[in-house]
C-alpha cells in the first residue's frame, strides 16, 4: 500500500473534531475517497485510534471544502 501526503486543517469545536480537506486534494474516485477518509480518522478500530479520529465515531467528523459552484455561495461544504 502506498502512502500519500494530503494537506488538511484539524479543527475542534464543541464535542466534535476532525480534519478539513480541500476537495481538490482528495481522490475523485468514490471508492478511493472513502478509503482515504476512513484511514484518516482511523475507522475500523473500535475507538478510532488508528488515525486522527476521536474516541467515539459520533464525535469524529470530516469536512471537504471546494469553491462554490452555484453563484450564491462562495464555498461548498461537504460534511461526513
mmJSON file of the N, C-alpha and C atoms, coordinates in Angstrom:
{"data_MODEL":{"atom_site":{
"group_PDB":["ATOM","ATOM","ATOM","ATOM","ATOM","ATOM","ATOM","ATOM","ATOM","ATOM","ATOM","ATOM","ATOM","ATOM","ATOM","ATOM","ATOM","ATOM","ATOM","ATOM","ATOM","ATOM","ATOM","ATOM","ATOM","ATOM","ATOM","ATOM","ATOM","ATOM","ATOM","ATOM","ATOM","ATOM","ATOM","ATOM","ATOM","ATOM","ATOM","ATOM","ATOM","ATOM","ATOM","ATOM","ATOM","ATOM","ATOM","ATOM","ATOM","ATOM","ATOM","ATOM","ATOM","ATOM","ATOM","ATOM","ATOM","ATOM","ATOM","ATOM","ATOM","ATOM","ATOM","ATOM","ATOM","ATOM","ATOM","ATOM","ATOM","ATOM","ATOM","ATOM","ATOM","ATOM","ATOM","ATOM","ATOM","ATOM","ATOM","ATOM","ATOM","ATOM","ATOM","ATOM","ATOM","ATOM","ATOM","ATOM","ATOM","ATOM","ATOM","ATOM","ATOM","ATOM","ATOM","ATOM","ATOM","ATOM","ATOM","ATOM","ATOM","ATOM","ATOM","ATOM","ATOM","ATOM","ATOM","ATOM","ATOM","ATOM","ATOM","ATOM","ATOM","ATOM","ATOM","ATOM","ATOM","ATOM","ATOM","ATOM","ATOM","ATOM","ATOM","ATOM","ATOM","ATOM","ATOM","ATOM","ATOM","ATOM","ATOM","ATOM","ATOM","ATOM","ATOM","ATOM","ATOM","ATOM","ATOM","ATOM","ATOM","ATOM","ATOM","ATOM","ATOM","ATOM","ATOM","ATOM","ATOM","ATOM","ATOM","ATOM","ATOM","ATOM","ATOM","ATOM","ATOM","ATOM","ATOM","ATOM","ATOM","ATOM","ATOM","ATOM","ATOM","ATOM","ATOM","ATOM","ATOM","ATOM","ATOM","ATOM","ATOM","ATOM","ATOM","ATOM","ATOM","ATOM","ATOM","ATOM","ATOM","ATOM","ATOM","ATOM","ATOM","ATOM","ATOM","ATOM","ATOM","ATOM","ATOM","ATOM","ATOM","ATOM","ATOM","ATOM","ATOM","ATOM","ATOM","ATOM","ATOM","ATOM","ATOM","ATOM","ATOM","ATOM","ATOM","ATOM","ATOM","ATOM","ATOM","ATOM","ATOM","ATOM","ATOM","ATOM","ATOM","ATOM","ATOM","ATOM","ATOM","ATOM","ATOM","ATOM","ATOM","ATOM","ATOM","ATOM","ATOM","ATOM","ATOM","ATOM","ATOM","ATOM","ATOM","ATOM","ATOM","ATOM","ATOM","ATOM"],
"id":[1,2,3,4,5,6,7,8,9,10,11,12,13,14,15,16,17,18,19,20,21,22,23,24,25,26,27,28,29,30,31,32,33,34,35,36,37,38,39,40,41,42,43,44,45,46,47,48,49,50,51,52,53,54,55,56,57,58,59,60,61,62,63,64,65,66,67,68,69,70,71,72,73,74,75,76,77,78,79,80,81,82,83,84,85,86,87,88,89,90,91,92,93,94,95,96,97,98,99,100,101,102,103,104,105,106,107,108,109,110,111,112,113,114,115,116,117,118,119,120,121,122,123,124,125,126,127,128,129,130,131,132,133,134,135,136,137,138,139,140,141,142,143,144,145,146,147,148,149,150,151,152,153,154,155,156,157,158,159,160,161,162,163,164,165,166,167,168,169,170,171,172,173,174,175,176,177,178,179,180,181,182,183,184,185,186,187,188,189,190,191,192,193,194,195,196,197,198,199,200,201,202,203,204,205,206,207,208,209,210,211,212,213,214,215,216,217,218,219,220,221,222,223,224,225,226,227,228,229,230,231,232,233,234,235,236,237,238,239,240],
"type_symbol":["N","C","C","N","C","C","N","C","C","N","C","C","N","C","C","N","C","C","N","C","C","N","C","C","N","C","C","N","C","C","N","C","C","N","C","C","N","C","C","N","C","C","N","C","C","N","C","C","N","C","C","N","C","C","N","C","C","N","C","C","N","C","C","N","C","C","N","C","C","N","C","C","N","C","C","N","C","C","N","C","C","N","C","C","N","C","C","N","C","C","N","C","C","N","C","C","N","C","C","N","C","C","N","C","C","N","C","C","N","C","C","N","C","C","N","C","C","N","C","C","N","C","C","N","C","C","N","C","C","N","C","C","N","C","C","N","C","C","N","C","C","N","C","C","N","C","C","N","C","C","N","C","C","N","C","C","N","C","C","N","C","C","N","C","C","N","C","C","N","C","C","N","C","C","N","C","C","N","C","C","N","C","C","N","C","C","N","C","C","N","C","C","N","C","C","N","C","C","N","C","C","N","C","C","N","C","C","N","C","C","N","C","C","N","C","C","N","C","C","N","C","C","N","C","C","N","C","C","N","C","C","N","C","C","N","C","C","N","C","C"],
"label_atom_id":["N","CA","C","N","CA","C","N","CA","C","N","CA","C","N","CA","C","N","CA","C","N","CA","C","N","CA","C","N","CA","C","N","CA","C","N","CA","C","N","CA","C","N","CA","C","N","CA","C","N","CA","C","N","CA","C","N","CA","C","N","CA","C","N","CA","C","N","CA","C","N","CA","C","N","CA","C","N","CA","C","N","CA","C","N","CA","C","N","CA","C","N","CA","C","N","CA","C","N","CA","C","N","CA","C","N","CA","C","N","CA","C","N","CA","C","N","CA","C","N","CA","C","N","CA","C","N","CA","C","N","CA","C","N","CA","C","N","CA","C","N","CA","C","N","CA","C","N","CA","C","N","CA","C","N","CA","C","N","CA","C","N","CA","C","N","CA","C","N","CA","C","N","CA","C","N","CA","C","N","CA","C","N","CA","C","N","CA","C","N","CA","C","N","CA","C","N","CA","C","N","CA","C","N","CA","C","N","CA","C","N","CA","C","N","CA","C","N","CA","C","N","CA","C","N","CA","C","N","CA","C","N","CA","C","N","CA","C","N","CA","C","N","CA","C","N","CA","C","N","CA","C","N","CA","C","N","CA","C","N","CA","C","N","CA","C","N","CA","C","N","CA","C","N","CA","C","N","CA","C"],
"label_alt_id":[null,null,null,null,null,null,null,null,null,null,null,null,null,null,null,null,null,null,null,null,null,null,null,null,null,null,null,null,null,null,null,null,null,null,null,null,null,null,null,null,null,null,null,null,null,null,null,null,null,null,null,null,null,null,null,null,null,null,null,null,null,null,null,null,null,null,null,null,null,null,null,null,null,null,null,null,null,null,null,null,null,null,null,null,null,null,null,null,null,null,null,null,null,null,null,null,null,null,null,null,null,null,null,null,null,null,null,null,null,null,null,null,null,null,null,null,null,null,null,null,null,null,null,null,null,null,null,null,null,null,null,null,null,null,null,null,null,null,null,null,null,null,null,null,null,null,null,null,null,null,null,null,null,null,null,null,null,null,null,null,null,null,null,null,null,null,null,null,null,null,null,null,null,null,null,null,null,null,null,null,null,null,null,null,null,null,null,null,null,null,null,null,null,null,null,null,null,null,null,null,null,null,null,null,null,null,null,null,null,null,null,null,null,null,null,null,null,null,null,null,null,null,null,null,null,null,null,null,null,null,null,null,null,null,null,null,null,null,null,null],
"label_comp_id":["UNK","UNK","UNK","UNK","UNK","UNK","UNK","UNK","UNK","UNK","UNK","UNK","UNK","UNK","UNK","UNK","UNK","UNK","UNK","UNK","UNK","UNK","UNK","UNK","UNK","UNK","UNK","UNK","UNK","UNK","UNK","UNK","UNK","UNK","UNK","UNK","UNK","UNK","UNK","UNK","UNK","UNK","UNK","UNK","UNK","UNK","UNK","UNK","UNK","UNK","UNK","UNK","UNK","UNK","UNK","UNK","UNK","UNK","UNK","UNK","UNK","UNK","UNK","UNK","UNK","UNK","UNK","UNK","UNK","UNK","UNK","UNK","UNK","UNK","UNK","UNK","UNK","UNK","UNK","UNK","UNK","UNK","UNK","UNK","UNK","UNK","UNK","UNK","UNK","UNK","UNK","UNK","UNK","UNK","UNK","UNK","UNK","UNK","UNK","UNK","UNK","UNK","UNK","UNK","UNK","UNK","UNK","UNK","UNK","UNK","UNK","UNK","UNK","UNK","UNK","UNK","UNK","UNK","UNK","UNK","UNK","UNK","UNK","UNK","UNK","UNK","UNK","UNK","UNK","UNK","UNK","UNK","UNK","UNK","UNK","UNK","UNK","UNK","UNK","UNK","UNK","UNK","UNK","UNK","UNK","UNK","UNK","UNK","UNK","UNK","UNK","UNK","UNK","UNK","UNK","UNK","UNK","UNK","UNK","UNK","UNK","UNK","UNK","UNK","UNK","UNK","UNK","UNK","UNK","UNK","UNK","UNK","UNK","UNK","UNK","UNK","UNK","UNK","UNK","UNK","UNK","UNK","UNK","UNK","UNK","UNK","UNK","UNK","UNK","UNK","UNK","UNK","UNK","UNK","UNK","UNK","UNK","UNK","UNK","UNK","UNK","UNK","UNK","UNK","UNK","UNK","UNK","UNK","UNK","UNK","UNK","UNK","UNK","UNK","UNK","UNK","UNK","UNK","UNK","UNK","UNK","UNK","UNK","UNK","UNK","UNK","UNK","UNK","UNK","UNK","UNK","UNK","UNK","UNK","UNK","UNK","UNK","UNK","UNK","UNK"],
"label_asym_id":["A","A","A","A","A","A","A","A","A","A","A","A","A","A","A","A","A","A","A","A","A","A","A","A","A","A","A","A","A","A","A","A","A","A","A","A","A","A","A","A","A","A","A","A","A","A","A","A","A","A","A","A","A","A","A","A","A","A","A","A","A","A","A","A","A","A","A","A","A","A","A","A","A","A","A","A","A","A","A","A","A","A","A","A","A","A","A","A","A","A","A","A","A","A","A","A","A","A","A","A","A","A","A","A","A","A","A","A","A","A","A","A","A","A","A","A","A","A","A","A","A","A","A","A","A","A","A","A","A","A","A","A","A","A","A","A","A","A","A","A","A","A","A","A","A","A","A","A","A","A","A","A","A","A","A","A","A","A","A","A","A","A","A","A","A","A","A","A","A","A","A","A","A","A","A","A","A","A","A","A","A","A","A","A","A","A","A","A","A","A","A","A","A","A","A","A","A","A","A","A","A","A","A","A","A","A","A","A","A","A","A","A","A","A","A","A","A","A","A","A","A","A","A","A","A","A","A","A","A","A","A","A","A","A","A","A","A","A","A","A"],
"label_entity_id":["1","1","1","1","1","1","1","1","1","1","1","1","1","1","1","1","1","1","1","1","1","1","1","1","1","1","1","1","1","1","1","1","1","1","1","1","1","1","1","1","1","1","1","1","1","1","1","1","1","1","1","1","1","1","1","1","1","1","1","1","1","1","1","1","1","1","1","1","1","1","1","1","1","1","1","1","1","1","1","1","1","1","1","1","1","1","1","1","1","1","1","1","1","1","1","1","1","1","1","1","1","1","1","1","1","1","1","1","1","1","1","1","1","1","1","1","1","1","1","1","1","1","1","1","1","1","1","1","1","1","1","1","1","1","1","1","1","1","1","1","1","1","1","1","1","1","1","1","1","1","1","1","1","1","1","1","1","1","1","1","1","1","1","1","1","1","1","1","1","1","1","1","1","1","1","1","1","1","1","1","1","1","1","1","1","1","1","1","1","1","1","1","1","1","1","1","1","1","1","1","1","1","1","1","1","1","1","1","1","1","1","1","1","1","1","1","1","1","1","1","1","1","1","1","1","1","1","1","1","1","1","1","1","1","1","1","1","1","1","1"],
"label_seq_id":[1,1,1,2,2,2,3,3,3,4,4,4,5,5,5,6,6,6,7,7,7,8,8,8,9,9,9,10,10,10,11,11,11,12,12,12,13,13,13,14,14,14,15,15,15,16,16,16,17,17,17,18,18,18,19,19,19,20,20,20,21,21,21,22,22,22,23,23,23,24,24,24,25,25,25,26,26,26,27,27,27,28,28,28,29,29,29,30,30,30,31,31,31,32,32,32,33,33,33,34,34,34,35,35,35,36,36,36,37,37,37,38,38,38,39,39,39,40,40,40,41,41,41,42,42,42,43,43,43,44,44,44,45,45,45,46,46,46,47,47,47,48,48,48,49,49,49,50,50,50,51,51,51,52,52,52,53,53,53,54,54,54,55,55,55,56,56,56,57,57,57,58,58,58,59,59,59,60,60,60,61,61,61,62,62,62,63,63,63,64,64,64,65,65,65,66,66,66,67,67,67,68,68,68,69,69,69,70,70,70,71,71,71,72,72,72,73,73,73,74,74,74,75,75,75,76,76,76,77,77,77,78,78,78,79,79,79,80,80,80],
"pdbx_PDB_ins_code":[null,null,null,null,null,null,null,null,null,null,null,null,null,null,null,null,null,null,null,null,null,null,null,null,null,null,null,null,null,null,null,null,null,null,null,null,null,null,null,null,null,null,null,null,null,null,null,null,null,null,null,null,null,null,null,null,null,null,null,null,null,null,null,null,null,null,null,null,null,null,null,null,null,null,null,null,null,null,null,null,null,null,null,null,null,null,null,null,null,null,null,null,null,null,null,null,null,null,null,null,null,null,null,null,null,null,null,null,null,null,null,null,null,null,null,null,null,null,null,null,null,null,null,null,null,null,null,null,null,null,null,null,null,null,null,null,null,null,null,null,null,null,null,null,null,null,null,null,null,null,null,null,null,null,null,null,null,null,null,null,null,null,null,null,null,null,null,null,null,null,null,null,null,null,null,null,null,null,null,null,null,null,null,null,null,null,null,null,null,null,null,null,null,null,null,null,null,null,null,null,null,null,null,null,null,null,null,null,null,null,null,null,null,null,null,null,null,null,null,null,null,null,null,null,null,null,null,null,null,null,null,null,null,null,null,null,null,null,null,null],
"Cartn_x":[0.841,0.0,0.891,0.593,1.349,0.704,1.51,1.001,1.294,0.338,0.462,0.111,0.883,0.6,-0.551,-1.53,-2.66,-2.783,-2.664,-2.763,-4.176,-4.268,-5.559,-5.395,-6.505,-6.533,-7.342,-6.793,-7.506,-8.215,-9.535,-10.305,-11.13,-11.351,-12.21,-13.207,-14.459,-15.487,-16.557,-16.849,-17.829,-17.346,-18.184,-17.813,-17.248,-17.179,-16.711,-15.323,-14.641,-13.313,-13.053,-12.122,-11.778,-11.021,-10.606,-9.828,-10.718,-10.247,-10.858,-9.928,-10.436,-9.659,-10.164,-9.268,-9.709,-10.107,-11.287,-11.788,-10.844,-10.203,-9.287,-8.065,-7.745,-6.595,-6.929,-8.2,-8.643,-8.957,-8.976,-9.264,-10.666,-10.806,-12.113,-12.936,-12.254,-12.914,-13.559,-14.866,-15.603,-15.063,-14.654,-14.124,-12.788,-11.919,-10.621,-10.825,-11.781,-12.083,-12.53,-13.419,-13.887,-12.728,-11.842,-10.678,-9.796,-9.561,-8.72,-9.361,-10.642,-11.307,-11.396,-11.677,-11.733,-10.364,-9.314,-7.955,-7.552,-7.953,-7.559,-8.08,-9.31,-9.879,-9.691,-9.167,-8.898,-10.108,-11.092,-12.286,-11.911,-12.595,-12.296,-11.813,-11.103,-10.724,-11.889,-12.274,-13.439,-13.401,-12.215,-12.099,-11.556,-11.483,-10.948,-9.558,-8.734,-7.432,-6.291,-6.592,-5.544,-5.283,-6.077,-5.921,-6.106,-6.652,-6.824,-8.252,-9.03,-10.395,-10.438,-11.626,-11.816,-12.049,-12.422,-12.644,-13.976,-14.848,-16.144,-16.463,-17.068,-17.334,-18.272,-19.152,-20.086,-19.427,-18.211,-17.513,-16.467,-16.32,-15.331,-16.024,-15.616,-16.21,-15.117,-15.501,-14.609,-15.323,-14.593,-15.161,-14.321,-15.013,-14.351,-14.863,-13.946,-14.296,-13.859,-14.702,-14.35,-15.003,-14.605,-15.205,-16.675,-17.5,-18.919,-19.154,-20.199,-20.473,-21.828,-22.607,-23.951,-24.208,-23.201,-23.357,-23.836,-24.484,-24.95,-24.107,-23.169,-22.289,-20.846,-19.961,-18.539,-17.853,-18.433,-17.798,-18.816,-18.425,-19.186,-18.586,-19.431,-19.024,-19.669,-18.883,-19.404,-18.948,-19.893,-19.66,-19.935,-19.009,-19.217,-18.784],
"Cartn_y":[-1.173,0.0,1.242,2.188,3.421,4.513,5.259,6.381,7.675,8.595,9.886,10.958,12.016,13.137,13.969,14.28,15.119,16.23,17.492,18.58,18.689,19.079,19.266,20.22,20.696,21.515,20.74,20.54,19.815,20.827,20.671,21.607,20.855,21.539,21.004,22.08,21.687,22.617,21.865,22.295,21.575,20.169,19.193,17.796,17.102,17.8,17.195,17.679,16.857,17.216,16.456,16.956,16.226,17.066,16.423,17.102,17.843,18.991,19.751,19.634,19.1,18.902,19.813,20.201,20.789,19.621,19.697,18.586,18.277,19.298,19.104,18.265,18.167,17.381,15.908,15.559,14.194,13.475,12.131,11.372,11.657,11.65,11.799,10.511,9.379,8.086,7.889,7.6,7.487,6.391,5.27,4.174,4.563,5.179,5.63,6.733,7.642,8.705,8.115,7.148,6.5,5.868,5.183,4.557,5.597,6.736,7.791,8.359,8.677,9.281,8.314,7.064,6.049,5.887,5.844,5.708,6.939,8.124,9.362,9.417,8.98,9.071,7.8,6.761,5.532,4.643,4.806,3.983,2.517,1.675,0.249,-0.212,0.654,0.382,0.83,0.072,0.429,1.848,2.385,3.734,4.746,4.377,5.245,5.781,4.983,5.481,5.161,4.543,4.272,5.478,6.537,7.75,8.962,10.036,11.261,11.428,10.364,10.411,10.472,10.704,10.785,9.42,9.401,8.153,7.5,8.198,7.636,8.124,7.261,7.629,8.824,9.049,10.177,11.524,11.536,12.806,13.078,12.191,12.343,12.778,13.908,14.444,14.682,14.667,15.013,16.067,17.108,18.163,18.273,18.419,18.637,19.96,20.867,22.203,22.394,23.108,23.465,24.798,25.393,26.659,26.443,27.454,27.389,27.231,26.507,26.23,26.756,27.362,27.758,29.262,30.065,31.511,32.206,31.512,32.176,31.837,30.927,30.567,30.587,31.057,31.088,29.745,28.936,27.69,26.556,25.405,24.167,23.46,23.039,22.426,21.053,19.992,18.629,18.032,17.617,17.138,15.654,14.883,13.431,12.941],
"Cartn_z":[0.0,0.0,0.0,-0.868,-0.978,-0.132,0.584,1.354,0.619,0.653,0.011,1.025,1.072,1.966,1.403,2.245,1.861,2.901,2.487,3.462,4.037,5.309,5.957,7.131,7.636,8.843,9.86,11.043,12.082,12.975,13.127,13.943,14.972,16.082,17.132,17.503,17.696,18.126,18.891,20.104,20.916,21.198,20.895,21.149,19.921,18.798,17.551,17.176,16.419,15.922,14.64,13.849,12.643,11.634,10.541,9.508,8.513,8.054,6.964,5.769,4.677,3.456,2.347,1.437,0.168,-0.717,-1.299,-2.113,-3.267,-3.807,-4.938,-4.563,-3.273,-2.823,-2.619,-2.737,-2.479,-3.787,-3.773,-4.994,-5.535,-6.849,-7.487,-7.384,-7.477,-7.406,-6.028,-5.994,-4.737,-3.824,-4.384,-3.583,-2.949,-3.743,-3.226,-2.185,-2.431,-1.477,-0.145,-0.192,1.033,1.788,1.085,1.726,2.421,1.751,2.321,3.589,3.526,4.683,5.858,5.577,6.631,7.277,6.472,7.012,7.815,7.364,8.047,9.479,9.687,11.036,11.85,11.235,11.975,12.135,11.269,11.364,11.164,11.856,11.823,13.181,13.876,15.256,16.132,17.159,17.975,18.56,18.803,19.365,18.369,17.101,16.043,16.387,17.047,17.491,16.53,15.397,14.412,13.515,13.638,12.834,13.728,13.178,13.962,14.473,14.44,14.939,16.45,16.981,18.425,19.026,20.287,20.994,20.665,19.948,19.545,18.134,17.343,15.953,15.833,16.786,16.695,16.942,17.451,17.67,16.605,15.644,14.585,13.302,12.748,11.528,10.494,9.238,8.136,7.298,6.907,6.074,4.811,3.657,2.387,1.825,1.546,1.07,-0.376,-1.133,-2.51,-2.836,-3.952,-4.374,-4.696,-4.375,-4.685,-6.178,-6.54,-7.942,-8.412,-7.519,-7.92,-7.897,-7.689,-7.777,-6.512,-5.601,-4.386,-3.163,-3.313,-2.198,-2.677,-1.835,-2.172,-1.929,-1.033,-0.618,-0.62,-1.16,-0.984,0.214,1.134,2.397,2.458,2.373,2.456,3.766,4.564,5.921,5.969,6.524,6.629,7.999],
"occupancy":[1.0,1.0,1.0,1.0,1.0,1.0,1.0,1.0,1.0,1.0,1.0,1.0,1.0,1.0,1.0,1.0,1.0,1.0,1.0,1.0,1.0,1.0,1.0,1.0,1.0,1.0,1.0,1.0,1.0,1.0,1.0,1.0,1.0,1.0,1.0,1.0,1.0,1.0,1.0,1.0,1.0,1.0,1.0,1.0,1.0,1.0,1.0,1.0,1.0,1.0,1.0,1.0,1.0,1.0,1.0,1.0,1.0,1.0,1.0,1.0,1.0,1.0,1.0,1.0,1.0,1.0,1.0,1.0,1.0,1.0,1.0,1.0,1.0,1.0,1.0,1.0,1.0,1.0,1.0,1.0,1.0,1.0,1.0,1.0,1.0,1.0,1.0,1.0,1.0,1.0,1.0,1.0,1.0,1.0,1.0,1.0,1.0,1.0,1.0,1.0,1.0,1.0,1.0,1.0,1.0,1.0,1.0,1.0,1.0,1.0,1.0,1.0,1.0,1.0,1.0,1.0,1.0,1.0,1.0,1.0,1.0,1.0,1.0,1.0,1.0,1.0,1.0,1.0,1.0,1.0,1.0,1.0,1.0,1.0,1.0,1.0,1.0,1.0,1.0,1.0,1.0,1.0,1.0,1.0,1.0,1.0,1.0,1.0,1.0,1.0,1.0,1.0,1.0,1.0,1.0,1.0,1.0,1.0,1.0,1.0,1.0,1.0,1.0,1.0,1.0,1.0,1.0,1.0,1.0,1.0,1.0,1.0,1.0,1.0,1.0,1.0,1.0,1.0,1.0,1.0,1.0,1.0,1.0,1.0,1.0,1.0,1.0,1.0,1.0,1.0,1.0,1.0,1.0,1.0,1.0,1.0,1.0,1.0,1.0,1.0,1.0,1.0,1.0,1.0,1.0,1.0,1.0,1.0,1.0,1.0,1.0,1.0,1.0,1.0,1.0,1.0,1.0,1.0,1.0,1.0,1.0,1.0,1.0,1.0,1.0,1.0,1.0,1.0,1.0,1.0,1.0,1.0,1.0,1.0,1.0,1.0,1.0,1.0,1.0,1.0],
"B_iso_or_equiv":[0.0,0.0,0.0,0.0,0.0,0.0,0.0,0.0,0.0,0.0,0.0,0.0,0.0,0.0,0.0,0.0,0.0,0.0,0.0,0.0,0.0,0.0,0.0,0.0,0.0,0.0,0.0,0.0,0.0,0.0,0.0,0.0,0.0,0.0,0.0,0.0,0.0,0.0,0.0,0.0,0.0,0.0,0.0,0.0,0.0,0.0,0.0,0.0,0.0,0.0,0.0,0.0,0.0,0.0,0.0,0.0,0.0,0.0,0.0,0.0,0.0,0.0,0.0,0.0,0.0,0.0,0.0,0.0,0.0,0.0,0.0,0.0,0.0,0.0,0.0,0.0,0.0,0.0,0.0,0.0,0.0,0.0,0.0,0.0,0.0,0.0,0.0,0.0,0.0,0.0,0.0,0.0,0.0,0.0,0.0,0.0,0.0,0.0,0.0,0.0,0.0,0.0,0.0,0.0,0.0,0.0,0.0,0.0,0.0,0.0,0.0,0.0,0.0,0.0,0.0,0.0,0.0,0.0,0.0,0.0,0.0,0.0,0.0,0.0,0.0,0.0,0.0,0.0,0.0,0.0,0.0,0.0,0.0,0.0,0.0,0.0,0.0,0.0,0.0,0.0,0.0,0.0,0.0,0.0,0.0,0.0,0.0,0.0,0.0,0.0,0.0,0.0,0.0,0.0,0.0,0.0,0.0,0.0,0.0,0.0,0.0,0.0,0.0,0.0,0.0,0.0,0.0,0.0,0.0,0.0,0.0,0.0,0.0,0.0,0.0,0.0,0.0,0.0,0.0,0.0,0.0,0.0,0.0,0.0,0.0,0.0,0.0,0.0,0.0,0.0,0.0,0.0,0.0,0.0,0.0,0.0,0.0,0.0,0.0,0.0,0.0,0.0,0.0,0.0,0.0,0.0,0.0,0.0,0.0,0.0,0.0,0.0,0.0,0.0,0.0,0.0,0.0,0.0,0.0,0.0,0.0,0.0,0.0,0.0,0.0,0.0,0.0,0.0,0.0,0.0,0.0,0.0,0.0,0.0,0.0,0.0,0.0,0.0,0.0,0.0],
"pdbx_formal_charge":[null,null,null,null,null,null,null,null,null,null,null,null,null,null,null,null,null,null,null,null,null,null,null,null,null,null,null,null,null,null,null,null,null,null,null,null,null,null,null,null,null,null,null,null,null,null,null,null,null,null,null,null,null,null,null,null,null,null,null,null,null,null,null,null,null,null,null,null,null,null,null,null,null,null,null,null,null,null,null,null,null,null,null,null,null,null,null,null,null,null,null,null,null,null,null,null,null,null,null,null,null,null,null,null,null,null,null,null,null,null,null,null,null,null,null,null,null,null,null,null,null,null,null,null,null,null,null,null,null,null,null,null,null,null,null,null,null,null,null,null,null,null,null,null,null,null,null,null,null,null,null,null,null,null,null,null,null,null,null,null,null,null,null,null,null,null,null,null,null,null,null,null,null,null,null,null,null,null,null,null,null,null,null,null,null,null,null,null,null,null,null,null,null,null,null,null,null,null,null,null,null,null,null,null,null,null,null,null,null,null,null,null,null,null,null,null,null,null,null,null,null,null,null,null,null,null,null,null,null,null,null,null,null,null,null,null,null,null,null,null],
"auth_seq_id":[1,1,1,2,2,2,3,3,3,4,4,4,5,5,5,6,6,6,7,7,7,8,8,8,9,9,9,10,10,10,11,11,11,12,12,12,13,13,13,14,14,14,15,15,15,16,16,16,17,17,17,18,18,18,19,19,19,20,20,20,21,21,21,22,22,22,23,23,23,24,24,24,25,25,25,26,26,26,27,27,27,28,28,28,29,29,29,30,30,30,31,31,31,32,32,32,33,33,33,34,34,34,35,35,35,36,36,36,37,37,37,38,38,38,39,39,39,40,40,40,41,41,41,42,42,42,43,43,43,44,44,44,45,45,45,46,46,46,47,47,47,48,48,48,49,49,49,50,50,50,51,51,51,52,52,52,53,53,53,54,54,54,55,55,55,56,56,56,57,57,57,58,58,58,59,59,59,60,60,60,61,61,61,62,62,62,63,63,63,64,64,64,65,65,65,66,66,66,67,67,67,68,68,68,69,69,69,70,70,70,71,71,71,72,72,72,73,73,73,74,74,74,75,75,75,76,76,76,77,77,77,78,78,78,79,79,79,80,80,80],
"auth_comp_id":["UNK","UNK","UNK","UNK","UNK","UNK","UNK","UNK","UNK","UNK","UNK","UNK","UNK","UNK","UNK","UNK","UNK","UNK","UNK","UNK","UNK","UNK","UNK","UNK","UNK","UNK","UNK","UNK","UNK","UNK","UNK","UNK","UNK","UNK","UNK","UNK","UNK","UNK","UNK","UNK","UNK","UNK","UNK","UNK","UNK","UNK","UNK","UNK","UNK","UNK","UNK","UNK","UNK","UNK","UNK","UNK","UNK","UNK","UNK","UNK","UNK","UNK","UNK","UNK","UNK","UNK","UNK","UNK","UNK","UNK","UNK","UNK","UNK","UNK","UNK","UNK","UNK","UNK","UNK","UNK","UNK","UNK","UNK","UNK","UNK","UNK","UNK","UNK","UNK","UNK","UNK","UNK","UNK","UNK","UNK","UNK","UNK","UNK","UNK","UNK","UNK","UNK","UNK","UNK","UNK","UNK","UNK","UNK","UNK","UNK","UNK","UNK","UNK","UNK","UNK","UNK","UNK","UNK","UNK","UNK","UNK","UNK","UNK","UNK","UNK","UNK","UNK","UNK","UNK","UNK","UNK","UNK","UNK","UNK","UNK","UNK","UNK","UNK","UNK","UNK","UNK","UNK","UNK","UNK","UNK","UNK","UNK","UNK","UNK","UNK","UNK","UNK","UNK","UNK","UNK","UNK","UNK","UNK","UNK","UNK","UNK","UNK","UNK","UNK","UNK","UNK","UNK","UNK","UNK","UNK","UNK","UNK","UNK","UNK","UNK","UNK","UNK","UNK","UNK","UNK","UNK","UNK","UNK","UNK","UNK","UNK","UNK","UNK","UNK","UNK","UNK","UNK","UNK","UNK","UNK","UNK","UNK","UNK","UNK","UNK","UNK","UNK","UNK","UNK","UNK","UNK","UNK","UNK","UNK","UNK","UNK","UNK","UNK","UNK","UNK","UNK","UNK","UNK","UNK","UNK","UNK","UNK","UNK","UNK","UNK","UNK","UNK","UNK","UNK","UNK","UNK","UNK","UNK","UNK","UNK","UNK","UNK","UNK","UNK","UNK"],
"auth_asym_id":["A","A","A","A","A","A","A","A","A","A","A","A","A","A","A","A","A","A","A","A","A","A","A","A","A","A","A","A","A","A","A","A","A","A","A","A","A","A","A","A","A","A","A","A","A","A","A","A","A","A","A","A","A","A","A","A","A","A","A","A","A","A","A","A","A","A","A","A","A","A","A","A","A","A","A","A","A","A","A","A","A","A","A","A","A","A","A","A","A","A","A","A","A","A","A","A","A","A","A","A","A","A","A","A","A","A","A","A","A","A","A","A","A","A","A","A","A","A","A","A","A","A","A","A","A","A","A","A","A","A","A","A","A","A","A","A","A","A","A","A","A","A","A","A","A","A","A","A","A","A","A","A","A","A","A","A","A","A","A","A","A","A","A","A","A","A","A","A","A","A","A","A","A","A","A","A","A","A","A","A","A","A","A","A","A","A","A","A","A","A","A","A","A","A","A","A","A","A","A","A","A","A","A","A","A","A","A","A","A","A","A","A","A","A","A","A","A","A","A","A","A","A","A","A","A","A","A","A","A","A","A","A","A","A","A","A","A","A","A","A"],
"auth_atom_id":["N","CA","C","N","CA","C","N","CA","C","N","CA","C","N","CA","C","N","CA","C","N","CA","C","N","CA","C","N","CA","C","N","CA","C","N","CA","C","N","CA","C","N","CA","C","N","CA","C","N","CA","C","N","CA","C","N","CA","C","N","CA","C","N","CA","C","N","CA","C","N","CA","C","N","CA","C","N","CA","C","N","CA","C","N","CA","C","N","CA","C","N","CA","C","N","CA","C","N","CA","C","N","CA","C","N","CA","C","N","CA","C","N","CA","C","N","CA","C","N","CA","C","N","CA","C","N","CA","C","N","CA","C","N","CA","C","N","CA","C","N","CA","C","N","CA","C","N","CA","C","N","CA","C","N","CA","C","N","CA","C","N","CA","C","N","CA","C","N","CA","C","N","CA","C","N","CA","C","N","CA","C","N","CA","C","N","CA","C","N","CA","C","N","CA","C","N","CA","C","N","CA","C","N","CA","C","N","CA","C","N","CA","C","N","CA","C","N","CA","C","N","CA","C","N","CA","C","N","CA","C","N","CA","C","N","CA","C","N","CA","C","N","CA","C","N","CA","C","N","CA","C","N","CA","C","N","CA","C","N","CA","C","N","CA","C","N","CA","C","N","CA","C","N","CA","C","N","CA","C"],
"pdbx_PDB_model_num":[1,1,1,1,1,1,1,1,1,1,1,1,1,1,1,1,1,1,1,1,1,1,1,1,1,1,1,1,1,1,1,1,1,1,1,1,1,1,1,1,1,1,1,1,1,1,1,1,1,1,1,1,1,1,1,1,1,1,1,1,1,1,1,1,1,1,1,1,1,1,1,1,1,1,1,1,1,1,1,1,1,1,1,1,1,1,1,1,1,1,1,1,1,1,1,1,1,1,1,1,1,1,1,1,1,1,1,1,1,1,1,1,1,1,1,1,1,1,1,1,1,1,1,1,1,1,1,1,1,1,1,1,1,1,1,1,1,1,1,1,1,1,1,1,1,1,1,1,1,1,1,1,1,1,1,1,1,1,1,1,1,1,1,1,1,1,1,1,1,1,1,1,1,1,1,1,1,1,1,1,1,1,1,1,1,1,1,1,1,1,1,1,1,1,1,1,1,1,1,1,1,1,1,1,1,1,1,1,1,1,1,1,1,1,1,1,1,1,1,1,1,1,1,1,1,1,1,1,1,1,1,1,1,1,1,1,1,1,1,1]
}}}
